[in-house]
Amino acid sequence: MSDELKPAWSWQFDDNVLAAAVPLSLPEPLTAEWAWGGGKGQGVKVAIIDSGIDAAHPAVGEVNGYAALAWNADNESVEVDENPHEDLFGHGTACAGIIRSLAPNVAVYSIRVLGADLRGKSLVFAEGIRWAVDHGMDVINMSLSTGNRDYFDMFHELADHAYFHNSILVCAANNVEGPSYPSTYASVFSVAAHANKDPFAFEYNPNPPVEFGAPGIDLDIAWLDGGTIEATGNSFAAPHIAGVVALVLGKHPGLAPFQVKTILRELAANARR
């Protein structure tokens, strides 16, 4: 794929750009076997804030809970429907399929905030994050963001709310270079795509704002009607990191977000050893 067609920020993970991550001076090095070896994400609740999830898709298997949020213009408020819903676009199903491929035993929750055109209101998106945190989600995958500076403070408050409740926010950087919230906040696991298709060959960027690189270029992903498509985007890199985070939490429940981020930094493919 030519550089012109790659999602923004993916260039930071090119071999001739990415710097080595200097490891901590630990008595013994962390290993992938210790971090997630043999784990399947059991006991971990993962929320996917997106366009919905197709529970009938073989790559998904099961959806354990739902919340469809929508703007009510009459009273200018966000309404929540916790009945089962469909995927209006396919995007959320793709993210769920990626996470389940890594951590098949997680409990998946579909939080629908996007419509059939894959668009939505920032206020609805924000309430989706709040719903996920307040309902005890361990990992929250957000393959969406907003570039509207008017909502900077609101999303920053929500990122802090998640951090202090041990909910790990994993957010894709925008495919077009520029600020995107909440991916740019320091407490968030920000993710962009790289070309390596090995889901465990993620990388850590010592020069953020985008901290982690994961597979997201020319991937075969789940889509509507039980099918698959080939697609590229930072959207599909984020659930790879969310899946790895779920594996770590499945083996080591109760870790704080900064502890999990440290583990991923130490086990990144570009960590100097």
Sine and cosine of phi, psi and omega as CSV:
sin_phi,cos_phi,sin_psi,cos_psi,sin_omega,cos_omega
0.00,0.00,0.71,-0.71,0.00,-1.00
-0.95,0.33,0.42,-0.91,-0.01,-1.00
-0.87,0.50,-0.51,0.86,-0.04,-1.00
-0.91,0.40,-0.43,0.90,-0.05,-1.00
-1.00,-0.10,-0.13,0.99,-0.02,-1.00
-0.97,0.26,0.51,-0.86,0.07,-1.00
-0.89,0.45,0.49,-0.87,0.06,-1.00
-0.84,0.54,0.53,-0.85,0.03,-1.00
0.98,0.19,-0.27,0.96,0.01,-1.00
-0.91,0.42,-0.42,0.91,0.02,-1.00
-0.88,0.47,-0.43,0.90,-0.01,-1.00
-0.90,0.43,-0.30,0.95,-0.05,-1.00
-0.96,-0.28,0.22,0.98,0.13,-0.99
-0.92,0.38,0.54,-0.84,-0.08,-1.00
-0.84,0.54,-0.57,0.82,-0.06,-1.00
-1.00,0.04,0.05,1.00,-0.01,-1.00
-0.89,-0.45,-0.70,0.72,-0.12,-0.99
-0.92,0.40,0.80,-0.59,0.04,-1.00
-0.99,0.10,0.35,-0.94,0.08,-1.00
-0.95,0.32,0.57,-0.82,0.08,-1.00
-1.00,-0.05,0.87,-0.50,-0.03,-1.00
-0.97,0.23,0.85,-0.52,-0.08,-1.00
-0.96,0.27,0.28,-0.96,0.11,-0.99
-0.95,0.31,0.38,-0.92,0.05,-1.00
-1.00,0.02,0.98,0.21,-0.04,-1.00
-1.00,-0.01,0.48,-0.88,0.05,-1.00
-0.84,0.54,-0.62,0.79,0.08,-1.00
-0.70,-0.71,0.64,-0.77,-0.01,-1.00
-0.93,0.37,0.57,-0.82,0.13,-0.99
-0.93,0.37,0.54,-0.84,0.03,-1.00
-0.80,-0.61,0.42,-0.91,0.07,-1.00
-0.89,0.45,-0.56,0.83,0.02,-1.00
-0.88,0.48,-0.69,0.73,0.04,-1.00
-0.92,0.39,-0.66,0.75,-0.13,-0.99
-0.94,0.34,-0.71,0.70,-0.07,-1.00
-0.56,-0.83,0.05,1.00,-0.07,-1.00
-0.83,0.56,0.79,-0.62,0.01,-1.00
0.98,0.20,-0.11,0.99,-0.03,-1.00
-0.99,0.11,0.39,-0.92,0.04,-1.00
-0.75,-0.67,0.24,0.97,0.02,-1.00
0.99,0.14,0.31,0.95,-0.05,-1.00
-0.88,0.48,0.68,-0.74,0.03,-1.00
0.99,0.14,0.05,1.00,-0.07,-1.00
-0.96,-0.26,0.76,-0.65,0.02,-1.00
-0.99,-0.15,0.85,-0.53,-0.05,-1.00
-0.88,-0.47,0.86,-0.51,0.07,-1.00
-0.99,-0.13,0.69,-0.73,0.06,-1.00
-0.89,-0.45,0.95,-0.30,-0.01,-1.00
-1.00,0.00,0.92,-0.38,-0.21,-0.98
-0.20,-0.98,-0.61,-0.80,-0.06,-1.00
-1.00,-0.10,0.14,0.99,-0.11,-0.99
0.96,-0.27,0.08,-1.00,0.01,-1.00
-0.68,-0.74,0.69,-0.72,0.09,-1.00
-1.00,0.07,0.98,-0.21,-0.06,-1.00
-0.92,0.38,-0.32,0.95,-0.02,-1.00
-1.00,0.10,-0.15,0.99,-0.02,-1.00
-0.93,0.36,0.74,-0.68,-0.04,-1.00
-0.88,0.48,-0.39,0.92,0.03,-1.00
-0.98,0.21,-0.26,0.97,-0.05,-1.00
-0.99,-0.12,-0.77,0.64,0.07,-1.00
1.00,0.05,-0.83,0.56,-0.05,-1.00
-0.29,-0.96,0.58,-0.82,0.16,-0.99
-0.91,-0.42,0.82,-0.58,-0.15,-0.99
-1.00,-0.02,-0.21,0.98,0.02,-1.00
-0.15,-0.99,0.35,-0.94,-0.10,-0.99
-0.68,-0.73,0.48,-0.88,0.24,-0.97
-0.43,-0.90,0.92,-0.40,0.07,-1.00
-0.98,-0.22,0.87,-0.50,-0.05,-1.00
-0.95,-0.32,0.66,-0.76,-0.03,-1.00
-0.55,-0.84,0.47,-0.89,0.00,-1.00
-1.00,0.09,0.78,-0.63,0.10,-0.99
-0.98,-0.20,0.96,-0.27,-0.08,-1.00
-0.94,0.35,-0.42,0.91,-0.05,-1.00
-0.91,0.42,-0.70,0.72,0.02,-1.00
-0.92,-0.40,0.21,0.98,0.06,-1.00
0.77,0.64,0.85,0.53,0.00,-1.00
-0.57,-0.82,0.23,-0.97,0.03,-1.00
-0.99,-0.15,0.80,-0.60,0.03,-1.00
-0.97,-0.24,0.56,-0.83,-0.05,-1.00
-0.86,-0.52,0.78,-0.63,0.07,-1.00
-0.88,-0.48,0.89,-0.45,-0.07,-1.00
-0.99,-0.12,0.30,0.95,0.11,-0.99
-0.99,0.14,0.39,-0.92,0.04,-1.00
-0.83,0.55,0.58,-0.82,0.00,-1.00
-0.65,-0.76,0.20,-0.98,0.00,-1.00
-0.99,-0.14,0.15,-0.99,0.13,-0.99
-1.00,0.02,0.84,-0.54,-0.07,-1.00
-0.99,0.11,-0.17,0.99,-0.09,-1.00
-0.69,-0.72,-0.67,0.74,-0.10,-1.00
0.87,-0.49,-0.34,0.94,-0.08,-1.00
-0.89,0.45,-0.71,0.71,-0.01,-1.00
-0.92,0.38,-0.59,0.81,0.06,-1.00
-0.89,0.46,-0.64,0.77,0.05,-1.00
-0.87,0.50,-0.72,0.70,-0.01,-1.00
-0.91,0.42,-0.66,0.75,0.02,-1.00
-0.89,0.45,-0.66,0.75,0.00,-1.00
-0.89,0.45,-0.63,0.78,0.03,-1.00
-0.91,0.42,-0.73,0.69,-0.02,-1.00
-0.89,0.45,-0.70,0.72,-0.02,-1.00
-0.92,0.40,-0.49,0.87,0.03,-1.00
-0.92,0.40,-0.45,0.90,0.01,-1.00
-1.00,-0.06,-0.67,0.74,-0.11,-0.99
-0.77,-0.64,0.98,0.21,-0.16,-0.99
-0.91,0.41,-0.32,0.95,-0.08,-1.00
-0.99,-0.17,0.14,0.99,0.05,-1.00
-0.94,0.35,0.40,-0.92,0.16,-0.99
-1.00,-0.02,0.88,-0.48,-0.08,-1.00
-0.99,-0.15,0.73,-0.68,0.04,-1.00
-0.86,-0.52,0.77,-0.64,0.01,-1.00
-0.99,-0.11,0.88,-0.47,0.05,-1.00
-0.91,-0.42,0.98,-0.22,-0.11,-0.99
-1.00,-0.01,0.87,-0.49,0.02,-1.00
-0.79,-0.61,-0.09,1.00,-0.02,-1.00
-0.93,-0.37,0.49,-0.87,-0.01,-1.00
-0.99,-0.10,-0.22,-0.98,-0.06,-1.00
-0.92,0.38,-0.29,0.96,0.07,-1.00
-0.99,-0.14,0.18,0.98,-0.02,-1.00
0.87,0.50,0.55,0.83,0.06,-1.00
-0.84,-0.55,0.37,-0.93,0.02,-1.00
-0.26,-0.97,0.09,-1.00,0.00,-1.00
-1.00,-0.04,0.61,-0.79,0.01,-1.00
-0.87,0.50,-0.58,0.81,0.00,-1.00
-0.91,0.41,-0.56,0.83,0.04,-1.00
-0.95,0.32,-0.69,0.73,0.07,-1.00
-0.83,0.56,-0.73,0.69,-0.02,-1.00
-0.88,0.48,-0.68,0.73,0.01,-1.00
-0.93,0.37,-0.47,0.88,0.10,-1.00
-0.90,0.43,-0.66,0.75,0.07,-1.00
-0.89,0.45,-0.71,0.70,-0.03,-1.00
-0.89,0.46,-0.66,0.76,0.02,-1.00
-0.87,0.49,-0.69,0.72,-0.04,-1.00
-0.89,0.45,-0.71,0.70,0.00,-1.00
-0.90,0.43,-0.73,0.69,-0.06,-1.00
-0.94,0.35,-0.28,0.96,0.05,-1.00
-0.97,-0.23,0.33,0.94,0.20,-0.98
0.96,0.27,0.48,0.88,0.05,-1.00
-0.93,0.36,0.72,-0.70,0.02,-1.00
-0.99,0.16,-0.61,0.79,-0.01,-1.00
-0.75,-0.66,0.70,-0.72,0.00,-1.00
-0.81,-0.58,0.93,-0.37,0.00,-1.00
-1.00,-0.04,0.80,-0.61,0.00,-1.00
-0.79,-0.62,0.99,-0.15,0.08,-1.00
-1.00,-0.08,0.76,0.65,0.02,-1.00
-0.34,-0.94,0.28,-0.96,0.00,-1.00
-0.26,-0.97,0.07,-1.00,0.11,-0.99
-0.78,-0.62,0.59,-0.81,0.08,-1.00
-0.98,-0.21,0.13,0.99,-0.05,-1.00
-0.98,0.18,0.92,-0.39,-0.06,-1.00
-0.89,0.46,-0.38,0.92,-0.01,-1.00
-0.88,0.48,-0.39,0.92,-0.06,-1.00
-0.97,-0.24,0.19,0.98,-0.03,-1.00
-0.83,0.55,-0.78,0.63,-0.07,-1.00
-0.91,0.41,-0.64,0.77,-0.03,-1.00
-0.89,0.46,-0.72,0.70,0.00,-1.00
-0.95,0.31,-0.51,0.86,0.05,-1.00
-0.91,0.41,-0.66,0.75,0.04,-1.00
-0.89,0.46,-0.63,0.78,0.02,-1.00
-0.93,0.36,-0.59,0.81,0.06,-1.00
-0.89,0.45,-0.66,0.75,0.06,-1.00
-0.91,0.41,-0.66,0.75,0.02,-1.00
-0.85,0.53,-0.69,0.72,0.03,-1.00
-0.91,0.41,-0.72,0.69,-0.05,-1.00
-0.85,0.53,-0.70,0.71,-0.06,-1.00
-0.97,0.23,-0.15,0.99,0.08,-1.00
-0.95,-0.33,0.24,0.97,0.03,-1.00
0.86,0.50,0.48,0.88,0.15,-0.99
-1.00,-0.08,0.84,-0.54,-0.07,-1.00
-1.00,-0.01,0.87,-0.50,0.02,-1.00
-1.00,-0.03,0.85,-0.52,0.08,-1.00
-0.92,-0.40,0.86,-0.51,-0.14,-0.99
-0.74,-0.67,0.75,-0.66,0.08,-1.00
-0.95,0.30,0.66,-0.76,0.17,-0.99
-0.94,0.33,0.43,-0.90,0.04,-1.00
-0.89,0.46,0.58,-0.81,0.04,-1.00
-0.93,0.36,-0.30,0.95,0.06,-1.00
-0.95,-0.32,0.78,-0.63,-0.12,-0.99
-0.88,0.48,0.68,-0.73,-0.02,-1.00
0.52,-0.85,0.15,-0.99,-0.02,-1.00
-0.91,0.41,0.64,-0.77,0.08,-1.00
-0.58,-0.81,0.72,-0.70,-0.09,-1.00
-0.91,-0.41,0.70,-0.72,0.22,0.98
-0.99,-0.12,0.29,0.96,-0.12,-0.99
-0.90,0.44,-0.44,0.90,-0.09,-1.00
-0.99,0.10,-0.08,1.00,-0.03,-1.00
-0.98,0.20,0.59,-0.81,-0.13,-0.99
-0.90,0.44,-0.47,0.88,-0.04,-1.00
-0.98,0.19,-0.21,0.98,-0.08,-1.00
-1.00,-0.02,0.56,-0.83,0.12,-0.99
-1.00,0.09,0.99,-0.11,-0.04,-1.00
-1.00,0.05,0.63,-0.77,-0.17,-0.99
-0.68,-0.73,0.66,-0.75,0.16,-0.99
-0.78,-0.63,0.21,-0.98,-0.10,-0.99
-1.00,0.07,0.53,-0.85,0.28,-0.96
-0.75,-0.66,0.15,-0.99,-0.17,-0.99
-1.00,0.09,-0.29,0.96,0.00,-1.00
-0.91,0.41,0.74,-0.67,-0.05,-1.00
-0.99,-0.11,-0.03,1.00,0.07,-1.00
-0.96,0.29,0.90,-0.43,-0.09,-1.00
-0.90,0.44,-0.34,0.94,0.00,-1.00
-0.99,-0.15,0.06,1.00,0.04,-1.00
-0.99,-0.11,0.76,0.65,0.04,-1.00
-0.97,0.23,0.33,-0.94,-0.05,-1.00
-0.79,-0.61,0.42,-0.91,0.07,-1.00
-0.93,-0.36,0.75,-0.66,0.01,-1.00
-0.99,-0.13,0.92,-0.40,0.01,-1.00
-0.94,0.34,-0.11,0.99,-0.03,-1.00
-0.84,-0.54,0.95,0.32,-0.03,-1.00
-0.88,0.48,0.10,-0.99,0.64,0.76
-1.00,0.10,-0.47,0.88,0.02,-1.00
-0.99,0.13,0.87,-0.50,-0.16,-0.99
-1.00,-0.07,-0.54,0.84,-0.13,-0.99
-0.82,-0.57,0.64,-0.77,0.11,-0.99
-0.93,-0.37,0.65,-0.76,-0.03,-1.00
-0.50,-0.87,0.22,-0.98,-0.04,-1.00
-0.83,0.56,0.72,-0.69,0.01,-1.00
-0.23,-0.97,0.19,0.98,-0.04,-1.00
-0.87,-0.50,0.82,-0.57,0.03,-1.00
0.81,0.58,0.80,0.61,0.00,-1.00
-0.99,-0.14,0.54,-0.84,0.21,-0.98
-1.00,0.05,0.88,-0.47,-0.10,-0.99
-0.77,-0.63,0.42,-0.91,0.06,-1.00
-0.91,0.42,0.52,-0.86,0.02,-1.00
-0.56,-0.83,-0.28,-0.96,-0.07,-1.00
-0.94,0.35,0.32,-0.95,0.10,-1.00
0.85,0.52,0.53,0.85,0.05,-1.00
0.95,0.30,0.18,0.98,-0.08,-1.00
-0.99,-0.17,-0.15,-0.99,0.06,-1.00
-0.69,-0.72,0.34,-0.94,0.13,-0.99
-0.65,-0.76,0.26,-0.97,0.16,-0.99
-0.99,-0.16,0.76,-0.65,-0.09,-1.00
-0.53,-0.85,0.32,-0.95,0.03,-1.00
-0.76,-0.65,0.64,-0.76,0.09,-1.00
0.25,-0.97,0.46,-0.89,0.11,-0.99
-0.88,0.47,-0.41,0.91,0.05,-1.00
-0.81,0.59,-0.56,0.83,-0.11,-0.99
-1.00,-0.09,-0.15,0.99,0.14,-0.99
-0.98,0.19,-0.63,0.78,-0.05,-1.00
-0.84,0.55,-0.73,0.69,-0.02,-1.00
-0.92,0.40,-0.36,0.93,0.13,-0.99
-0.90,0.44,-0.70,0.71,0.04,-1.00
-0.93,0.37,-0.64,0.77,0.03,-1.00
-0.87,0.49,-0.63,0.78,0.02,-1.00
-0.91,0.41,-0.67,0.74,0.03,-1.00
-0.91,0.42,-0.67,0.74,0.05,-1.00
-0.86,0.52,-0.67,0.74,0.01,-1.00
-0.89,0.45,-0.61,0.80,0.05,-1.00
-0.90,0.44,-0.68,0.74,0.01,-1.00
-0.89,0.46,-0.72,0.69,-0.02,-1.00
-0.92,0.38,-0.51,0.86,0.04,-1.00
-0.90,0.44,-0.58,0.81,0.02,-1.00
-1.00,0.04,-0.44,0.90,-0.09,-1.00
-0.73,-0.69,0.95,0.31,-0.04,-1.00
-0.87,0.50,0.55,-0.84,0.11,-0.99
1.00,0.00,-0.02,1.00,0.03,-1.00
-0.90,0.44,0.61,-0.79,0.07,-1.00
-0.98,0.21,0.38,-0.92,0.00,-1.00
-0.80,0.60,-0.65,0.76,-0.04,-1.00
-0.92,0.38,-0.50,0.87,0.04,-1.00
-0.93,0.36,-0.66,0.75,0.02,-1.00
-0.92,0.39,-0.64,0.77,0.02,-1.00
-0.89,0.45,-0.61,0.79,0.05,-1.00
-0.90,0.43,-0.66,0.75,0.02,-1.00
-0.88,0.47,-0.71,0.70,0.01,-1.00
-0.91,0.42,-0.59,0.81,0.05,-1.00
-0.89,0.46,-0.68,0.74,-0.03,-1.00
-0.94,0.35,-0.49,0.87,-0.09,-1.00
-0.98,-0.21,0.15,0.99,0.03,-1.00
-0.90,0.44,0.48,-0.88,-0.05,-1.00
-0.88,0.47,-0.47,0.88,-0.03,-1.00
-0.99,-0.13,0.20,0.98,0.04,-1.00
-0.93,0.37,0.78,-0.63,-0.01,-1.00
-0.96,0.28,0.82,-0.57,-0.02,-1.00
-0.81,-0.59,0.00,0.00,0.00,0.00
